[in-house]
């Protein structure tokens, strides 16, 4: 069962939030007439939603999706026109708001999935780069288009470079070339490419895969990847990783998972997930 989340009092029809009984939240960019371009109000709403979901233990997965043909065209033209007349201080505050939204998304404790059906330009590439898993249709396309406007992809750059690598980023930051799902897959921006009509099913299949795993272990596994990345493999890191595995082995879910494996039965969290989905 899926229900619209009302506790946030979201007063912005351009962003929708639903949460189902399995703990899957769906955040939908809902402005197809403008190709789901975002402005300062959408950024504020997304930040509010991401922060709210981050604090909820009952939410296990968040899917970021959109309505219409395009995933998101990036910045809204009206918003960009307003920004052009801003002072440096106003521009800095505006950029900080976007940076905060991206950081909140990137470090959400839940698994985040981007479902990309069409064009993802500018800041939308940043949204995708902040998600753990990106599933795209074969109709999806991507463009870091900022230099065409005399700008740079500054606020999204930490996440895009981390995802695509420095070499690819150096190229596409400068050329503003449009590239498609198969190229995005080879660059690491996208994890899976499917036919457009198979996209919802592919996302549902990924959700089922995730829900079959230990909720606590999934959260800790995500944090582990964030913490270990780019660290020196020294005694301190070895100590930390050893402490983490020892801790989770003696945890409630760790003990349940090991017992279920040796007893050849489904662990408790799978049984609970099955009941919620029925």
C-alpha positions in Angstrom: 0.0 0.0 0.0 1.3 3.4 -1.0 0.2 6.6 0.7 0.9 10.3 0.1 3.1 11.7 2.9 1.3 14.6 4.6 3.4 15.1 7.7 5.7 17.5 5.9 3.0 19.9 4.7 4.7 20.1 1.3 3.2 23.1 -0.4 4.8 22.5 -3.8 3.1 20.5 -6.5 6.4 20.3 -8.4 7.6 17.7 -6.0 5.6 14.7 -4.7 6.4 12.3 -1.9 4.9 8.9 -1.3 5.9 6.2 1.2 4.7 2.6 0.9 4.2 -0.1 3.6 7.6 -1.7 2.7 9.5 1.5 3.6 10.1 2.6 0.1 9.8 6.4 -0.4 9.3 7.8 -3.9 10.3 11.4 -4.5 8.9 12.6 -7.9 9.9 15.8 -9.8 6.5 16.8 -11.1 6.8 19.7 -13.6 6.8 18.0 -17.0 5.7 21.1 -18.9 9.1 22.6 -18.0 11.0 19.3 -18.2 11.2 19.1 -14.4 13.6 21.9 -14.3 14.2 23.1 -10.7 14.3 26.4 -9.0 15.0 27.7 -5.5 11.6 26.6 -4.3 12.1 23.0 -5.6 15.6 22.9 -4.1 14.2 24.0 -0.7 11.4 21.3 -0.9 13.9 18.6 -1.9 16.2 19.5 0.9 13.3 19.4 3.4 12.2 16.0 2.1 15.7 14.5 2.1 16.3 15.7 5.6 13.0 14.3 6.8 13.5 10.9 5.2 17.1 10.7 6.6 15.7 10.8 10.1 13.2 8.0 9.5 14.2 4.5 10.5 11.1 3.0 8.8 12.2 4.2 5.4 14.7 1.8 3.8 14.9 3.0 0.2 14.3 6.3 -1.6 13.6 6.4 -5.4 14.1 9.7 -7.1 12.0 9.9 -10.3 10.1 12.3 -12.4 7.0 12.6 -14.7 7.0 13.3 -18.4 9.6 12.6 -21.1 12.6 14.3 -19.3 14.2 13.4 -16.0 15.2 17.0 -15.4 16.5 19.9 -17.6 18.5 21.2 -14.6 18.0 24.8 -13.7 14.7 26.6 -14.5 15.2 29.4 -17.0 13.1 31.8 -15.0 15.3 31.1 -11.9 18.4 31.5 -14.0 17.2 34.9 -15.3 16.6 36.0 -11.7 20.1 34.8 -10.7 21.7 36.9 -13.4 20.6 40.0 -11.6 21.7 38.9 -8.2 24.6 40.3 -6.3 27.6 38.1 -5.5 26.3 37.7 -2.0 22.8 36.6 -3.2 24.4 34.3 -5.8 26.5 32.7 -3.0 23.5 32.1 -0.8 21.7 30.6 -3.7 24.6 28.3 -4.6 24.9 27.3 -0.9 21.3 26.2 -0.9 21.9 23.9 -3.9 25.1 22.6 -2.4 23.3 21.7 0.8 20.5 19.9 -1.0 23.1 17.8 -2.9 25.1 17.0 0.2 21.9 16.0 2.1 21.0 13.6 -0.8 24.5 12.2 -1.1 24.7 11.3 2.6 21.2 10.0 3.2 21.5 6.8 5.3 19.0 5.0 3.1 19.7 3.4 -0.3 18.9 5.9 -3.0 17.9 5.0 -6.5 17.6 7.4 -9.5 15.1 6.3 -12.1 16.0 8.2 -15.3 13.7 7.9 -18.3 14.9 10.8 -20.5 17.1 13.9 -20.6 19.2 14.8 -17.5 21.0 18.1 -18.0 23.2 20.3 -15.7 22.2 20.0 -12.1 20.2 16.8 -12.9 23.5 15.0 -13.5 24.4 16.1 -10.0 21.3 14.5 -8.6 22.1 11.2 -10.4 25.7 11.4 -9.1 24.5 11.7 -5.5 22.4 8.5 -5.7 23.7 5.1 -4.8 22.2 3.3 -7.8 21.2 4.8 -11.2 18.9 2.9 -13.5 18.3 4.6 -16.9 16.3 3.8 -20.0 17.9 3.5 -23.4 16.3 6.9 -24.2 18.1 8.7 -21.4 20.7 11.3 -22.3 23.1 13.5 -20.2 24.8 16.8 -20.6 26.9 19.0 -18.4 25.8 22.1 -20.3 27.0 24.9 -18.0 29.9 26.2 -20.2 27.5 26.9 -23.0 26.0 29.6 -20.8 29.3 30.9 -19.6 29.0 29.0 -16.3 30.7 26.0 -14.6 29.2 22.9 -12.9 30.7 23.9 -9.6 28.2 22.8 -6.9 27.7 19.4 -8.5 31.4 18.8 -9.3 32.4 16.9 -6.2 29.8 14.3 -6.8 30.2 14.1 -10.6 33.9 13.8 -10.4 33.6 11.1 -7.7 31.2 9.2 -10.0 32.6 9.6 -13.5 36.3 10.1 -12.6 38.5 13.1 -13.2 39.4 12.3 -16.8 35.8 12.0 -18.1 34.8 15.1 -16.0 37.6 17.2 -17.5 36.3 16.4 -20.9 32.5 16.8 -20.4 32.9 19.8 -18.1 34.6 21.6 -21.0 32.8 20.3 -24.1 29.2 20.3 -22.8 28.7 17.3 -25.2 25.5 15.4 -24.9 26.0 11.7 -24.3 23.6 8.8 -24.0 22.8 6.0 -21.6 25.4 3.5 -23.1 28.2 6.1 -22.6 26.9 7.0 -19.2 27.1 3.3 -18.3 30.7 3.0 -19.4 31.6 6.1 -17.4 30.0 4.8 -14.2 27.3 7.5 -14.0 24.7 4.8 -14.7 24.6 1.3 -13.3 22.0 -0.3 -15.5 20.4 0.5 -18.9 17.0 -1.0 -19.9 14.3 -0.4 -22.5 12.1 2.5 -21.6 9.0 0.3 -21.0 11.1 -2.0 -18.8 12.4 0.9 -16.5 9.7 0.7 -13.7 10.1 -3.1 -13.5 13.9 -2.8 -13.4 13.6 -0.4 -10.4 11.1 -2.7 -8.7 13.5 -5.6 -9.2 16.3 -3.6 -7.5 14.0 -2.7 -4.7 13.1 -6.3 -4.1 16.8 -7.2 -4.1 17.5 -4.5 -1.5 14.6 -5.4 0.7 15.8 -9.0 1.0 18.9 -7.8 2.8 19.4 -6.9 6.4 18.2 -3.3 7.0 20.9 -2.5 9.5 23.7 -4.1 7.4 22.6 -2.2 4.2 22.8 1.1 6.1 26.2 0.3 7.5 27.5 -1.0 4.2 26.6 2.3 2.5 28.4 4.2 5.3 31.4 1.9 5.0 31.8 2.7 1.4 31.7 6.4 2.1 34.1 6.2 5.0 36.7 3.9 3.4 36.9 5.6 0.0 40.2 7.2 -0.8 41.7 6.3 2.6 45.2 5.1 3.1 45.3 1.3 3.8 47.1 1.6 7.1 46.8 0.1 10.6 44.2 2.6 11.6 41.9 1.7 8.7 42.4 -2.0 9.4 41.5 -1.5 13.0 38.3 0.4 12.1 37.1 -2.1 9.6 37.9 -5.0 11.9 35.9 -3.3 14.7 32.9 -2.8 12.4 32.7 -6.4 11.3 33.1 -7.6 14.9 30.4 -5.2 16.0 27.8 -6.2 13.4 28.5 -10.0 13.9 27.3 -9.7 17.5 24.4 -7.4 16.7 20.8 -8.6 16.7 20.5 -8.7 12.9 24.0 -10.1 12.5 23.1 -13.0 14.8 19.8 -13.5 13.1 21.4 -13.5 9.6 24.0 -16.1 10.5 21.5 -18.3 12.4 19.1 -18.2 9.4 21.9 -19.1 7.0 23.0 -22.1 9.0 19.4 -23.2 9.7 18.5 -22.8 6.0 15.6 -20.5 6.6 14.6 -17.0 5.7 15.9 -14.3 8.1 13.3 -12.4 10.1 13.6 -9.2 8.0 12.6 -11.1 4.9 9.6 -12.6 6.6 8.6 -9.1 7.8 9.1 -7.6 4.3 7.0 -10.3 2.8 4.1 -9.6 5.2 4.3 -5.9 4.5 4.2 -6.4 0.8 1.2 -8.7 0.9 
